[in-house]
Amino acid sequence: MRIDLFLKKILIFKKRNEAKMMCNKELIKVNGRISKPSRNVRKGDVIEIETFHGLVKLKILEIPAGNVKKSEADLYYERL
């Protein structure tokens, strides 16, 4: 699954375009490397997102098959 779509599905971003813009500004890394929005992510990958509040690190636990409920979003990633 594309990283921009994954981040939208697990509700880190409200819109896929927001995740895409963050990637284009080189503020998102996957496994320590700057990520393009089209990069595929897999279970076990570590995502780093630079924000105004600091660095957010997420480890992917599962890739969602469809849309994710807000109450279930944290089942797909772990904050590091």
N, C-alpha and C positions, 0 to 999 in steps of 0.2 A: 504494500500500500504506500502511496506517495506520502511524504512527511507532512505536506500542507493539509492533505485530507485527513491524515491520522490526528493531527493536532486539533482540527476542527471537530472530528467525531468524538474525541474524548473531552471536548468542551474546554480546552485550554484557550482557544480563540473562538469568538462567536461566529466569525466568517472565515471562510477558506482564504479569501483575498488578504486578510490581515496576516495570516501565517505566511502566505506567499511574499508579502512585502517585507516581513521580518527576515525571511531567507535571503531575499534580494539585497537587503542592507547588511548581510553577513552577520546577523545577530543570533543565528541558530546554527549549532554544530551537532553533528552526529558522530559519536565515537571519536571526538576530538578534532574532527575535520569540518570546515565550513560546508554547509549543505545548500544545495539548490532546492527549489520547491518540488522538483520532480523526483528527487532521490527516494528510492524505496527503502523503507525501514522494516526490520524484522524483530521478532521476539528476542530480547536480550540486549538490543541496542540501547545506548545511553544518549539522551538528547540534552543539550545545554542551551538554555535560552537566556540571553542578556536582556534584562529589563531595567527600568529606572530604580527598582527596589533591590537590585542585585542579580546574581546568577541563580537560575532555577535549573536543577538537574533532575531528570526523570529517567527511570529505567523502564523499558517496555516489558510488560508481563504477558500480554496477549494482544493480538491484532483483532479489532472488532469486525464482525461479519457484516453488520448493518449499522443502523443508527443506535446510539447509546443513550439510555436514560440518565438523567442527572444523578440519580441516586446510585447508579452502577458505574459511573465513569472512573472511579478510583480503583476498580477491579482490573483495569487495563494498564495501569502504570504505578510505579512506586517512586516517591520523592526521595532523593538522596541527599 
